Amino acid sequence: MSNNNIVIREIARYDDEQIAKVIRSVLIEFGVPKVGTAYEDVALDCMTKTYSKATSTYFVIDDSGKIIGGAGVAQLDNYKGKVCELQKMYFLPEARGKGLGRKMMDICLQKAKQLGFEQCYLETLPYMEDARKLYSKVGFEPLCEPMGDTGHYSCNLWMLKDL
């Protein structure tokens, strides 16, 4: 894989099947429960439609036509205020360790600001250590309890960042 062939771009309808497979395979790789996490989200099979609202967007990492990762932002469910959620940020092994996570995070947070959000929330799991390190590096702070109601009750670590 060459970084010259890699593009981070907004999702298109033809990416839906690939990104759903990427997300599910990463969740299986990390032993994430299939219930109470993104694994069971019906949105995985229709990501373009899910992120077509004015207050949301989703980006994919395209390596010469192969989707190797993605992440998005959307209004935090069941929460009043200008808070978005960083959602479904997952990368295949070949996308890791190349600085793509940081690039993707920067793009998502910049877009969140453009959409008028003032804070960004996320949920994760204790054993997703590399992801948690990245979140901390870009300024996410741990919370004692969840915000909103995402339905991901198996995710027991919550973080927030001021934009």
Order of alpha helices (4+ residues) and beta strands (2+ residues): beta-alpha-alpha-beta-beta-beta-alpha-beta-alpha-beta-beta
